[in-house]
Amino acid sequence: MSKTLTLKDIDLAGKRVLVRVDFNVPLDKETGEVSDDTRIVAALPTINEIIERGGKAILVSHLGRPKGKRDPKYSLEKVAERLQSLIGKPVTFVPDCIGEEVEKAVSKMNNGDILLLENVRFYSEEEKNDPDFSRRLSSIADIHVNDAFGTAHRSHASNVGVARYLTSVPGFLMQKEIEMLGMAIENPEHPYVVILGGAKVSDKIGVITNLLEKADRILIGGAMMFTFLKAQGKSVGDSLVEEDKIDLAREILQKAREKNVEFVLPVDTVIAKEIAAGSESKVVDLEEGVPAGWKGLDIGPSTIELFNKKLSDAKTVVWNGPMGVFEIDDFAKGTESIARTLASLNDAVTIIGGGDSAAAINKFGLAEKVSHVSTGGGASLEMLEGKEMPGIKSLSIEGGKKKRRLMVAGNWKMNKSPNEARMFAGFLASSIGNENAVDVVVFPTSLSVAGVADILKDTSIKFGVQNIYPADSGAFTGEISASMLSDLAVEYVLVGHSERRHIFGETCELTGEKIKSVLKHGLTPIFCVGETLEEREAGRMKEVLETQIRKGFSGLGKSDLERIIIAYEPVWAIGTGVVASPEQADEAMKFIRDLIASLYGVDLSESVRILYGGSIKPENFESLISMENIDGGLVGGASLQESFVQLVAIAESHA
């Protein structure tokens, strides 16, 4: 069985090692000095391992959100100074992360040297995972070490893009995060107790949904408890409530009952009229409710006692989110009590899921008394949700190159009302929301995108739109532009679908303009190509495909093509019940690969994903996806039914 390579498996002597660290540390606003070096300290074991074994450590990190522009207040120069004092060895700082100055500095390195590059987010290409930028970053190194778990849930150039060009292995910090959180997800010792807090239910939907399948008990605190309490009909006064999530809270409570998971809500709360130190406060029983004009800001003493009892026999505990407004001492007792209880559970594996929970455990000086404190807030949350982690997926596998990642995409076409779309998205979220081995994407109608986005935002299922017009704005009645999609977190756009070509008369030239617009706005086009029955019977299949691809790709470079997914959809097999045989589909898709190789090079043709589309059903998908050139399916009618889940499972078995 293949396994992920580790730092110990790599010969480091004399090698230039590009290390993605997470030095996103707070700086003092007045002096610019590092005010909390926890993340720098966490990276020291990996850095020391590299230099002690004769490697040349080239460190790269982001700091803050400079929005793709050079900003002195986000410079890593002060971080280099703190690292040097911590590691006790010279650290050379380079005021850029690509270019001639960097190349010269690397060329002068001796074995055991340390070099820190400037903030990688001074380039907008970093967060876009731009292939050319990734290639330039990787060109200065022989090996890539990813030790930045805090960015593992992001597909950026410095953690994922460079892995296309270099062997990528986890650093010690990343490896521990994967092992600890992976154990809690895949193989926890029972009783398994999860503690969730924080402000919003919406932030934790994915975690709750995933852990309802695994945990024995889920304890709820923080402001999110009031949405659940209101869903039970209790009075919550002026406490923070997500009104639009009350029905969802009821569904979660019902699902917990069906799964026989103990879902424990607070029985009392500390309330105040203002969120401020010294504000008048008191404890109220939640059966009596929170009076109007007051808001709950912490769990109460009876809840602390209840939660401690529920934790007493735990063998695995995961905690994510504070119990109250712990930054203010008046409302920190609940959070501190949970922290102290976890620190006392000597027979349990206790994992703190990053973010505010990590800040709390550090505030109370208890970090050394729990099993693991994650360095990644958003990353740990998404891993607990069961989401795909690009920064982990990109790590090199022992025994050869990674295969192209499979995708199952559902085109809902002009079906399902907004309410029906939300309900079906909820079904998919509960059924396949934790799948990570394949990419799952759905394309609802434009009218339903916002509702579906709300349901799927906390799952691993992605979503897209079925069509765009290539202009950013203007007098184009009934159309939408790619620029309008950023607020909805849309990632994919169908382009060139046969129905757009044959019903609405869209030309290959218009399809090409749409592809450019989609790429311009950082989205991924699924570019559909295919021949009609008449064209196939006339022996023109290859001619038609070549024309569509050449015109669709007109003006695009290699870096653009790496961001495109192709869907081969023989028009004669769409919605007809007729399916191209696996051999027919594979022949067409091999032709597409050969054409790409002639246009852009063999390596690129091997990396581009090509989906098959045309009357896919569970009965025929197995034979199709087994073919060498087929990387998944663009599904029509079956994507509107529960059988879509079966298609994902079939793809999983081939991943």
Phi, psi and omega in degrees: 000133181290153178221160177288132176296151178239172179300327180291338182278350189256136172282115186261344187302121178075001184271143173276116188247111177276113185251115175276105178257167176248088178258033178280075188253155178287141177245144177295130185297331183271314186264338184079001180285154178294124182263345177211111185260021183306314183289330177292314178301321182296334182272348186301318180302320179292315180298315179298320179301317183293311184286329178290336178261017172083018176273166176252110187273112178252106188266137178225138183206167168253167174210116178068202182231076181284359175060041174074016180229150179291123182221113185306329183290347177251018179290148179268010183300316179293330177294320177301319179296317180293319178300317180299319180290328181283320186270343176073023179219156181298139175235118179273128179257133177245125185282035174198170179238351172220164175109181187297319181298320178293315182299321179294318181296320179293320181296336181271354184290142171258164176303133179091358179281158178235133180227131178248124179276161178291162182315116184292340179276007169290350176247126180295338181296338180300304184286342176276355184052046183294127183300318180295319178295318178300319181295320180293320176298316185286339186294342182267005187224165176254334185219148175245129175243122179259109179241019184252078180297331181300341178246012184296339180270004179246142177261085183248169184295316188283345178248330183246314184301317182293339180291348174288336188245344182229151168300127184242123181234155179283145169283177184297322180294312178301317181298319179293320179300314180299316182293314184290308180291326177297320177298317181295331181275315189265323188215057181285147173280141184258153001295138181251116184244132178245132177248123181237133177222204182099184191276319194237138172298322184300331179287343187240007183304312182298318179297312181299313181301316181292316186281344173298339178275349190230324187280155173270325180219144173233120180258129184248126175225196180070182183296336181298339181298332186287334174293319177293319181295320178293327177296336177271001178090012181274152178280130183238009177058228180261018179297155180295123179224137171268096185301324183281000180246008182295316178297321178296321178300319178298319179297320180295317178298318179295317180295323177299319177296317180295325181274358182060037175262131180285112184253104192257118177256154180301152178253345175210165184211151174272124183243156176206165178273335180228147175272080184205148177298139178082358179293143178303132181220161176200167180257134176234146174284132185284347172291327177278333176094167179269127180294155176300142180088352179245157180223142178284131185233000178193160171284151183269177184298323179292325177292319177302314179298317179297313181296320178299322178295319181290341180265348191299327182253011185294144174252336174224130178228131172241130181238125176221112177107132182290162182275344181195196180279074190292343178295336177257122186305327181299336184237029184252355187298319180297314179296316180296320180297318177298315180301316181291325177295315179298321180295338182268353183276081186291337182263010182240153169275119185243119186241125178259121191276039172073186177060223181297328178296317177295320178298321181292314182296327176287321180302322182267007174067033186244008185301326182283350184256007173244166186291320185201133173246114183291144178269357183240110179293293180297323181294316180295322179296314181292328177293320177294333177286346184086015181285155173296137180247100184305323181289344175264318180302327185281354180293146186288143180258137178294135174102009175137179181291151173289145177280166173299140183282135182283154179222140170238114184244134181250117178264106184282350179051215182267068181222154176074122173291167178306319179292318178297322180295317178297317181296317180291323176299322177297321177298314179297320181299319181283338184266321184229013183297344183257002182289135183235346187282340177228159174274132178241127183226140174236149181237089176283176173294159179302326180296334186257356186302313184299316180294318178294320178302318181297321181286320188268356187296338181253025177235177177273358180281129178263169181215160181211185177246157187275347184190151170219166171255141189292345177280152179285328179196172176139189184274074181232078187306131176086356183259163171232155181248161178297328182293340181281351192268351187297324182291342184260001181062028175294139181244336187233152176222129172284133181226133174077020179303145185303328179291327175292322182288313192265334177268318186257002172070026180289136182270165176298326180294318178295321177301318178299319178294323178296317179301315180299318180295318179299313180295321180304324183263018172074019179259168181253117177277138166258105191268112185268133176224157178166159184252156175279170179298318180299319180293321179293314182294335178274003179075024185254012184306310183293322179299316181295313181299318181296318178298314181298318183287315180300316181286325178293326182267002183304126178085001181262145177260182181300318182296329177290316185296328180296346182257007184251139171251136180257141173238116175271117182231095176301120187302327182289352182245010183265115177069010182261346186087346177274134181240136172300139177296155178307323181290321177296315180296316183293324178299314180296319183286329174293322177299318179298316179298316180297322179295316178298320179299322180289332182273321190232346181119150185299316184302319181291321181296329180283338183265339181289133179274137179233123179261155173257139177226127179155093177055042178287136176217163178304330183290334183246351188291325182303313182290328179290311187287348177285344183287149188301320188264001183260119186254019179140196184222144168258106193260136178261259186305320182292343180283349179269358186238168179296340180296345176301326178297322178296321179298319178297318180296321178297315178298320179303321183291345179253358184284000000 
